Amino acid sequence: MKEIKASVFKAKCLSLMDEVASSGEELVVTKNGKPISKLVPLKTRPKQLFGFHEGIWKFRESSEQEIMFGTD
């Protein structure tokens, strides 16, 4: 885990964010020699979200749905 001074982080913020994202390495920002924050890479979401809840939801028969929703 790398450490960097807050003043340097302020000057190079965007390039440091790109570096953390590409390397996956965390970056600790220090102020007066004490850690004040940590920049970490964001974990990626699953590639396919469609069908994620497949099999969890169950639908009632159509006649029950009509009664439930009050359709004529």
Backbone bond lengths (Angstrom), bond angles and torsions (degrees), N, CA, C in turn:
res aa  C-N    CA-C-N  psi(-1)  N-CA   C-N-CA  omega(-1)  CA-C   N-CA-C  phi
1 M - - - 1.444 - - 1.525 108.17 -
2 K 1.323 115.12 125.60 1.457 120.22 -178.99 1.519 110.64 -87.73
3 E 1.315 115.84 151.39 1.465 122.14 174.53 1.518 108.76 -117.32
4 I 1.323 115.60 147.16 1.456 121.01 179.89 1.531 108.65 -146.08
5 K 1.315 116.07 144.71 1.468 120.89 178.53 1.528 109.69 -70.55
6 A 1.321 115.61 148.94 1.463 121.18 -179.15 1.525 111.81 -58.91
7 S 1.316 117.34 -37.25 1.467 120.33 -179.52 1.529 111.24 -65.32
8 V 1.321 116.57 -38.68 1.471 120.58 177.52 1.526 109.68 -69.97
9 F 1.330 116.09 -41.36 1.463 119.86 178.03 1.526 110.64 -59.16
10 K 1.321 116.42 -42.86 1.461 121.08 179.92 1.528 111.10 -60.01
11 A 1.314 116.67 -41.29 1.462 121.15 -177.69 1.529 112.78 -73.58
12 K 1.339 117.36 -30.07 1.466 120.88 -173.49 1.527 112.82 -121.52
13 C 1.307 116.99 25.92 1.458 122.68 -172.26 1.535 113.75 -51.17
14 L 1.313 118.32 -53.41 1.461 121.20 -175.68 1.521 112.81 -64.03
15 S 1.322 116.92 -43.11 1.466 118.88 179.59 1.526 111.06 -68.64
16 L 1.336 117.55 -33.95 1.465 120.57 177.30 1.526 111.34 -67.91
17 M 1.339 117.39 -36.66 1.466 119.95 176.28 1.526 110.65 -63.57
18 D 1.330 116.84 -41.92 1.463 120.45 177.20 1.524 111.06 -62.58
19 E 1.329 116.15 -41.27 1.463 121.26 -179.81 1.530 111.38 -63.08
20 V 1.321 116.90 -44.70 1.466 121.27 179.37 1.528 110.18 -64.65
21 A 1.322 116.70 -41.12 1.462 120.41 179.77 1.521 111.84 -64.03
22 S 1.321 117.52 -40.59 1.466 120.38 -177.55 1.523 112.88 -79.72
23 S 1.326 117.78 -36.69 1.471 120.28 -177.15 1.521 112.70 -86.22
24 G 1.334 116.72 -27.27 1.462 120.12 -176.73 1.514 113.16 80.31
25 E 1.327 117.08 2.24 1.466 121.84 -178.44 1.528 110.59 -88.89
26 E 1.331 116.38 138.76 1.457 121.48 178.95 1.525 110.47 -75.96
27 L 1.327 115.48 154.77 1.456 121.92 -179.61 1.527 108.54 -131.43
28 V 1.332 116.77 124.47 1.460 121.89 179.16 1.521 108.56 -99.64
29 V 1.325 115.88 128.71 1.463 121.92 178.58 1.523 107.72 -97.94
30 T 1.340 115.58 129.83 1.464 120.01 -177.66 1.525 110.66 -116.11
31 K 1.326 114.51 153.22 1.461 121.34 175.52 1.522 106.01 -137.14
32 N 1.323 115.74 123.18 1.469 121.73 -175.27 1.529 111.39 56.23
33 G 1.329 115.54 36.23 1.464 121.01 177.08 1.516 115.40 79.70
34 K 1.335 117.59 0.14 1.463 120.97 -179.29 1.525 109.63 -111.55
35 P 1.324 117.74 136.88 1.468 119.95 178.65 1.528 111.27 -65.09
36 I 1.331 116.00 132.43 1.467 119.95 179.53 1.525 112.60 -119.38
37 S 1.329 117.14 -23.41 1.460 119.50 178.40 1.520 109.71 -159.29
38 K 1.336 114.05 166.48 1.458 120.03 -179.88 1.522 108.48 -134.51
39 L 1.315 115.94 132.63 1.458 122.07 175.62 1.521 107.03 -102.43
40 V 1.323 116.10 121.13 1.465 120.64 -177.66 1.520 109.27 -123.93
41 P 1.332 117.20 151.30 1.461 119.19 177.73 1.525 110.25 -70.38
42 L 1.304 116.60 144.06 1.451 122.56 178.18 1.517 109.06 -80.73
43 K 1.320 115.90 130.47 1.465 119.19 178.34 1.517 108.28 -72.31
44 T 1.312 115.06 142.10 1.457 119.37 -177.67 1.519 110.51 -77.67
45 R 1.309 115.30 152.13 1.454 122.06 177.95 1.524 109.24 -79.45
46 P 1.308 117.17 161.23 1.464 118.85 175.42 1.521 110.13 -57.16
47 K 1.313 116.81 143.16 1.456 120.50 -176.44 1.518 112.04 -65.04
48 Q 1.330 117.21 -37.13 1.449 119.73 -176.99 1.518 109.83 -117.81
49 L 1.309 116.52 111.66 1.452 120.64 177.97 1.520 111.88 -92.61
50 F 1.331 117.21 -24.68 1.460 120.36 179.54 1.521 109.17 -65.85
51 G 1.307 116.59 127.53 1.457 120.80 -178.96 1.511 113.51 87.17
52 F 1.317 117.37 7.97 1.463 121.73 -177.41 1.523 111.59 -61.19
53 H 1.340 117.35 -38.02 1.465 121.87 -179.62 1.530 112.50 -99.04
54 E 1.300 117.13 21.20 1.454 120.66 -177.41 1.527 110.49 -57.63
55 G 1.316 115.32 131.00 1.455 120.70 178.35 1.519 114.15 88.97
56 I 1.314 118.09 -9.57 1.462 120.99 -179.64 1.526 110.43 -85.30
57 W 1.322 116.73 -42.24 1.461 121.12 -176.64 1.515 109.92 -86.98
58 K 1.318 115.79 137.18 1.463 121.14 175.65 1.521 107.79 -124.31
59 F 1.326 116.19 134.28 1.453 121.30 -179.23 1.520 109.63 -103.56
60 R 1.309 115.37 144.75 1.458 121.13 178.56 1.522 109.76 -79.02
61 E 1.312 115.31 165.73 1.465 120.56 176.54 1.526 109.66 -62.43
62 S 1.320 117.46 156.58 1.461 121.50 -174.59 1.524 112.51 -61.35
63 S 1.333 119.31 -36.83 1.467 120.10 -179.54 1.526 110.76 -64.91
64 E 1.308 117.31 -37.66 1.459 120.74 177.77 1.524 110.72 -68.79
65 Q 1.322 116.68 -35.39 1.456 120.16 178.52 1.524 110.48 -66.04
66 E 1.335 117.11 -39.75 1.459 120.30 -179.98 1.518 110.52 -63.40
67 I 1.320 117.29 -41.76 1.461 121.04 178.68 1.522 109.82 -67.17
68 M 1.338 115.33 -42.13 1.448 120.33 -176.80 1.530 111.67 -63.03
69 F 1.329 117.46 -40.04 1.455 121.20 -176.81 1.528 112.50 -94.09
70 G 1.318 118.01 -2.75 1.461 121.43 176.93 1.511 113.74 70.13
71 T 1.329 118.44 33.75 1.466 119.97 178.75 1.515 109.47 -79.41
72 D 1.314 116.00 151.15 1.474 120.97 -179.80 1.499 111.12 -91.11
